[in-house]
Amino acid sequence: MAQYLIKNATIVNEGKQFVGDIYIKNQRIEKIGTGLSVNGVKEINAEGKYIFPGFIDDQVHFREPGLTHKAEIYTESRAAVAGGITSFMEMPNTVPNTLTQELLADKYAIGAKKSLANYSFFMGASNDNLEEVLKTDVKNVCGIKVFMGSSTGNMLVDNEKTLEGIFKNAPTLVSTHCEDETTIRRNLEIFKEKYGEDLTIEMHPLIRSEEACYLSSSFAVDLAKKHNTRLHILHISTGKETFLFDNKTPLKDKRITAEACIHHLWFSDVDYKTKGNLIKWNPAVKTSSDKNQILKAVLDDHIDVIATDHAPHTIEEKAQNYSNAPSGGPLVQHAFNALFEMYHQGKISLEKIAEKTAHNLAICFQIKDRGFIREGYYADLVLIDLNASYEVNKANILAKCGWSPFEGQTFNSKITHTFVSGHLAYADSEFDESILGERLKFDR
């Protein structure tokens, strides 16, 4: 593996910015300093650019196996690397659902053969696989995923006895999708009685309502407190939910943590008029007030991490009417740039971006030797030019589905280089796929 010396970058790390050099050797950060000189290495002049620890995305749906007409681990990890995401954690609602240790091992085998980024895969929980869930290797698997809301296949966990068993006995972190299914079904029936089959996307956040989210999230929090479960609630979509979480306890000591997603920080219900089903997600994009409160919770540490929930579908699937169009969209390529755009708008600092996309992921999931720019840590690094701009269009979209909810958006920053475990995987819009990503390990 080549050695690199990154010169004169503005390093954004652990609440500080400073200009320095980074020497990369044998996958890791060998030295951080100023005026470094090393013979026989490849030098990158990063003057005027900013270097961040790689974005660690704790929630993606890369659709393999079984749904590869939408996406594959190869195509989506490639888009992720171009977007500065150096590590991902992938969800179990593939086909078949990842509900046995054997099926989980199969996904790791695919990742080892195809992923350009570092990877981990969640073990899925259902109403009837608790025995399999409890076999999960906590040092080699990111966590257990529980869908407390409708999802693909046999993955809705709505049996209270099963939930008690998972929360009481889970050997590691439990991540939850929280929407109350009973409330959603009741809301849907009310809308169908009034509008028949003429439902529209504007009704989505009213059907998958604030009440549905809060009921489920508060129930999960109560269960976790009862059993001292290590709980991580995904994609908070309402302002009301943010008050369920503590911002006083140091993150390393928290037993209950929360995630915000890019689409809930960027879009609101006013965007349904122009974006339609392209911004149909579960949980739904809600009001501007919700969006603003979620950002406030990110900034004041009620919410701990930022992720994408990258979940692509084909444009033909999305073009169906509201009731038939699936929820989810591609985000890994543009999430980091969306955050840098929010920085340009004065909404978030660069230091807070590094904290919420890298440092806190490493702390929350106890990831071994990643998430910080530190000597001895893996060189998962991203160089950004904050004074370059580009427009998202079909010609430069890398997700297999070929579209993006950001299409037509001009970003005033550009990712120029991405290092994955010390390998320069992406540089100036070109990929080097000769070395693949690594399986994440966990200090548990």
C-alpha positions in Angstrom: 0.0 0.0 0.0 1.3 3.5 -0.9 2.4 5.9 1.7 1.1 9.5 1.6 2.0 12.9 3.1 -0.8 15.4 3.1 0.7 18.8 3.5 -0.7 22.1 4.9 -4.3 21.0 5.3 -6.7 22.7 7.8 -7.4 19.8 10.1 -10.8 19.7 11.6 -10.8 17.4 14.6 -12.0 17.1 18.2 -13.4 20.6 18.4 -10.4 22.4 16.8 -9.1 23.6 13.5 -5.4 23.9 12.8 -3.1 23.8 9.8 -0.8 20.7 9.7 0.5 17.7 7.9 -0.6 14.1 8.1 1.7 11.1 7.2 -0.2 7.9 6.3 1.6 4.6 6.5 0.4 1.0 6.6 -3.3 2.0 6.6 -2.9 4.3 9.6 -2.0 7.8 10.6 1.7 7.6 11.4 2.3 11.2 12.3 0.5 14.5 12.6 2.6 17.7 12.7 3.9 20.7 10.8 6.7 20.8 8.4 6.8 17.0 8.1 9.2 15.6 5.4 9.2 11.9 4.4 11.2 10.4 1.6 9.7 8.2 -1.0 6.0 9.0 -0.3 3.3 10.5 -2.4 2.7 14.1 -1.4 -0.7 15.9 -1.6 -0.7 19.7 -1.4 -3.8 20.4 0.6 -3.2 24.1 1.2 -6.5 25.9 1.4 -8.4 22.7 1.8 -10.0 21.1 5.0 -9.5 17.6 6.1 -12.1 15.7 8.2 -12.3 12.3 9.7 -14.3 10.2 7.3 -18.1 10.3 7.7 -19.3 7.1 9.4 -22.9 6.4 8.3 -24.7 4.3 10.8 -27.8 3.7 8.7 -27.9 2.7 5.0 -29.9 0.3 2.9 -27.7 -1.0 0.1 -30.3 -3.5 -1.1 -28.1 -6.5 -1.5 -29.0 -9.4 -1.5 -32.4 -9.6 -3.2 -33.1 -6.1 -4.3 -30.2 -5.4 -6.6 -32.3 -3.8 -9.3 -32.3 -0.8 -6.9 -28.8 -0.9 -5.6 -25.7 -3.0 -4.8 -23.1 -2.9 -2.1 -20.5 -2.1 -4.9 -22.4 0.8 -6.5 -23.6 2.4 -3.3 -20.3 2.1 -1.4 -18.7 3.7 -4.5 -21.2 6.6 -4.2 -20.5 6.8 -0.5 -16.8 7.1 -0.9 -17.3 9.9 -3.5 -19.4 11.6 -0.9 -16.8 11.3 1.9 -18.4 8.4 3.7 -15.6 6.0 4.6 -17.6 3.5 6.7 -21.2 2.4 6.7 -23.5 0.2 8.8 -26.1 -1.5 6.6 -29.6 -2.6 7.6 -31.2 -6.1 7.6 -34.3 -5.5 5.5 -32.8 -7.1 2.4 -34.3 -10.2 0.7 -34.0 -12.5 2.5 -34.2 -10.5 5.7 -31.0 -10.8 7.8 -32.7 -12.8 10.6 -30.1 -15.6 11.1 -26.4 -15.6 11.9 -25.9 -17.5 8.6 -27.6 -14.9 6.5 -25.6 -12.2 8.4 -22.4 -14.0 7.5 -23.5 -14.1 3.9 -23.7 -10.3 3.8 -20.3 -9.9 5.4 -18.9 -12.1 2.6 -20.5 -9.8 0.0 -19.0 -6.8 1.7 -15.6 -8.3 1.8 -15.7 -8.9 -2.0 -17.4 -5.7 -3.1 -17.3 -2.8 -0.7 -15.1 0.2 -1.4 -15.9 1.6 2.0 -15.4 0.1 5.5 -18.5 -1.8 6.5 -20.6 -3.5 9.1 -24.1 -5.1 9.0 -26.8 -5.1 11.6 -28.4 -8.3 12.8 -32.2 -8.1 12.3 -34.8 -8.9 14.9 -38.3 -10.2 14.2 -41.1 -11.5 16.4 -39.7 -15.0 16.5 -35.8 -15.0 16.2 -34.7 -13.9 19.7 -32.4 -17.0 20.0 -30.6 -16.0 16.8 -30.3 -12.4 17.9 -28.6 -13.4 21.2 -25.8 -15.2 19.3 -24.6 -11.9 17.8 -20.9 -11.3 18.1 -20.6 -7.9 19.8 -17.0 -7.3 18.7 -17.6 -7.9 15.0 -21.2 -6.7 14.5 -22.4 -3.1 14.8 -25.7 -3.9 16.5 -29.2 -5.3 16.5 -31.9 -3.6 14.4 -35.5 -3.5 15.6 -38.3 -2.2 13.3 -40.9 -0.9 15.7 -42.8 0.3 12.6 -43.8 -1.3 9.3 -41.0 -2.5 7.1 -40.0 -5.0 4.5 -40.9 -8.7 5.1 -41.1 -10.2 8.5 -39.4 -7.4 10.3 -42.1 -5.5 12.2 -41.6 -6.3 15.8 -44.9 -5.5 17.5 -45.1 -8.4 20.0 -44.6 -6.7 23.4 -43.2 -10.0 24.9 -40.7 -10.2 22.1 -39.7 -6.6 22.6 -39.2 -7.1 26.3 -37.0 -10.1 25.5 -34.8 -8.2 23.1 -34.5 -5.1 25.3 -33.8 -7.2 28.4 -31.3 -9.6 26.9 -29.7 -7.9 23.9 -25.9 -8.4 24.1 -25.1 -5.1 22.4 -26.5 -1.9 21.1 -30.1 -2.0 19.8 -31.1 0.4 17.0 -34.8 1.1 16.5 -37.0 2.5 13.8 -39.8 4.0 15.9 -43.3 4.5 14.4 -46.5 3.2 16.1 -48.1 0.9 13.6 -51.6 1.0 15.1 -51.6 4.8 14.9 -50.5 4.8 11.3 -53.1 2.3 10.3 -55.8 4.3 12.0 -54.7 7.5 10.3 -54.6 5.8 6.9 -58.1 4.5 7.3 -59.3 8.0 8.2 -57.7 9.5 5.1 -59.1 6.6 2.9 -62.6 7.2 4.2 -62.3 10.8 3.3 -60.4 10.7 0.0 -60.7 7.1 -1.2 -57.7 6.1 -3.3 -56.9 9.8 -4.1 -54.3 10.1 -1.4 -51.4 12.5 -2.1 -47.8 12.8 -0.8 -48.8 15.9 1.2 -50.8 13.6 3.4 -47.7 11.4 4.2 -46.6 13.3 7.4 -50.2 13.3 8.6 -50.6 9.6 8.2 -47.2 8.8 9.5 -47.8 11.4 12.1 -46.0 13.1 15.0 -48.1 11.1 17.4 -47.1 7.8 15.7 -43.4 8.7 16.1 -43.6 10.0 19.6 -45.7 7.0 20.9 -43.1 4.5 19.6 -40.0 6.5 20.5 -41.2 7.1 24.1 -42.2 3.4 24.4 -38.7 2.4 23.3 -37.1 4.9 25.8 -39.2 3.5 28.6 -38.3 -0.1 27.7 -34.6 0.8 27.6 -34.7 2.6 31.0 -36.5 -0.4 32.5 -33.9 -2.9 31.3 -30.8 -0.6 31.1 -30.6 -1.4 27.4 -28.1 0.3 25.2 -30.6 2.0 22.9 -30.0 4.1 19.7 -33.1 5.5 18.1 -32.8 6.2 14.4 -34.0 9.1 12.2 -35.8 11.4 14.6 -38.3 13.3 12.5 -40.2 15.4 15.0 -39.3 18.2 17.3 -41.3 16.6 20.1 -39.2 13.5 20.2 -36.0 15.5 20.7 -37.0 16.2 24.3 -36.9 12.4 25.1 -33.1 12.5 25.1 -30.5 13.7 27.6 -27.9 16.3 26.7 -26.2 16.5 30.1 -24.6 13.0 30.4 -21.2 12.6 28.6 -21.8 10.6 25.4 -19.6 7.8 26.4 -21.8 7.2 29.5 -25.2 7.5 27.7 -27.4 4.4 27.5 -29.9 6.1 25.2 -28.8 8.0 22.1 -30.4 9.4 19.0 -29.8 10.0 15.3 -30.9 12.8 12.9 -30.9 12.2 9.1 -29.9 14.6 6.4 -33.4 14.7 4.8 -35.0 15.7 8.1 -32.4 18.5 8.4 -32.8 19.7 4.8 -36.4 19.2 3.6 -39.8 20.1 5.1 -43.4 19.5 4.1 -43.3 22.6 1.9 -40.9 20.7 -0.4 -43.5 18.0 -1.2 -45.0 20.4 -3.8 -41.9 20.3 -5.9 -40.2 17.0 -4.9 -43.2 14.8 -4.5 -42.5 11.1 -3.9 -38.7 11.7 -4.3 -38.8 12.9 -0.6 -41.2 10.2 0.6 -39.4 8.6 3.6 -40.4 6.7 6.7 -40.5 8.4 9.1 -41.9 11.3 7.0 -40.4 14.6 6.4 -42.5 16.9 8.5 -42.9 20.6 9.2 -40.3 23.4 9.1 -40.7 23.7 12.9 -39.8 20.0 13.3 -36.8 20.5 11.0 -35.5 23.5 13.0 -36.0 21.7 16.3 -34.1 18.7 15.1 -31.2 20.9 14.0 -31.3 22.6 17.4 -31.2 19.2 19.1 -28.1 18.3 17.0 -26.4 21.5 18.0 -27.2 21.2 21.7 -26.5 17.4 21.9 -29.9 16.0 22.6 -29.3 14.3 19.2 -25.9 12.6 19.0 -25.2 11.6 15.4 -26.1 12.5 11.8 -26.7 9.8 9.2 -28.2 9.3 5.8 -30.8 6.5 5.8 -29.7 6.0 2.2 -32.5 3.8 0.8 -32.7 3.9 -3.0 -35.6 2.8 -5.3 -35.8 3.1 -9.1 -37.2 6.2 -10.6 -40.0 4.1 -12.1 -41.0 2.9 -8.6 -40.9 6.4 -7.3 -43.1 7.7 -10.2 -46.1 5.6 -9.1 -49.0 7.2 -7.2 -48.5 8.1 -3.5 -50.0 4.9 -2.2 -47.8 2.6 -4.3 -44.5 4.6 -4.3 -42.0 3.1 -1.9 -40.4 5.2 0.8 -36.7 6.1 0.8 -34.1 7.7 -1.4 -30.4 7.9 -2.3 -28.3 10.2 -0.1 -24.8 8.9 0.6 -23.1 10.8 -2.3 -24.5 14.2 -1.2 -25.0 14.1 2.6 -21.6 15.6 3.5 -21.9 18.4 1.0 -25.4 19.2 2.3 -23.9 19.6 5.7 -21.1 21.9 4.3 -23.8 23.9 2.6 -25.5 24.3 6.0 -22.1 25.5 7.2 -22.0 28.1 4.5 -25.5 29.2 5.5 -24.3 29.7 9.1 -26.4 26.9 10.6 -23.6 24.5 11.8 -19.9 24.7 12.5 -17.2 22.6 10.8 -16.2 21.2 14.2 -19.8 20.2 15.0 -20.0 18.4 11.6 -16.9 16.4 12.4 -18.3 15.6 15.8 -21.7 14.4 14.6 -20.6 12.5 11.5 -17.4 10.8 12.9 -16.4 11.3 16.5 -19.7 10.5 18.0 -20.3 7.5 15.8 -17.1 6.0 17.1 -18.1 6.7 20.7 -21.7 5.5 20.3 -20.8 2.2 18.6 -17.4 1.8 20.3 -15.7 1.5 16.9 -12.1 0.4 17.2 -9.4 2.9 16.0 -11.7 5.1 13.8 -13.6 8.3 13.8 -10.8 10.7 14.9 -7.7 12.1 13.3 -5.2 10.6 15.7 -1.8 9.0 15.4 -2.2 5.2 15.4 -5.8 5.4 14.1 -6.9 4.2 10.7 -6.5 6.8 8.0 -10.1 7.4 7.1 -9.8 10.9 5.9 -11.7 13.3 3.6 -10.3 16.4 1.9 -12.8 19.1 1.1 -12.5 22.3 -0.9 -15.0 24.7 0.7 -14.5 27.2 -2.2 -15.4 24.9 -5.1 -18.9 24.4 -6.4 -20.8 21.9 -8.5 -24.4 21.1 -9.5 -25.9 17.7 -8.9 -27.2 16.3 -12.2 -27.8 12.9 -13.8 -24.4 12.9 -15.3 -22.6 12.9 -12.0 -25.0 10.8 -9.8 -23.3 7.5 -8.9 -26.1 5.6 -7.1 -27.4 2.8 -9.2 -30.9 4.2 -9.2 -29.6 7.2 -11.2 -31.4 10.0 -9.4 -31.1 12.2 -6.3 -33.5 14.4 -4.3 -30.7 17.0 -4.6 -30.8 17.0 -8.4 -30.5 20.6 -9.5 -28.9 21.7 -6.3 -25.6 23.6 -6.5 -23.2 22.9 -3.6 -20.6 25.4 -2.7 -18.1 22.8 -1.6 -16.5 19.7 -3.2 -14.9 16.5 -1.9 -11.6 16.1 -3.6 -10.0 13.1 -1.9 -11.2 10.2 0.2 -8.9 7.8 2.1 -10.4 4.5 3.2 -8.1 2.7 5.7 -5.1 4.5 4.3 -5.9 3.8 0.7 -6.6 6.7 -1.6 -9.9 5.4 -2.9 -11.1 8.6 -4.6 -9.2 11.6 -5.9 -10.4 14.3 -8.2 -13.4 12.4 -9.4 -11.4 9.2 -10.1 -11.6 5.9 -8.2 -8.8 3.5 -7.3 -10.7 0.2 -6.6 -7.5 -1.9 -6.3 -8.0 -2.1 -2.5 -11.3 -2.6 -0.8 -12.7 -1.4 2.6 -12.2 -3.2 5.9 -14.7 -4.8 8.3 -15.3 -2.6 11.3 -14.3 -3.9 14.7 -15.7 -2.8 18.0 -14.1 -2.3 21.4 -16.8 -4.0 23.5 
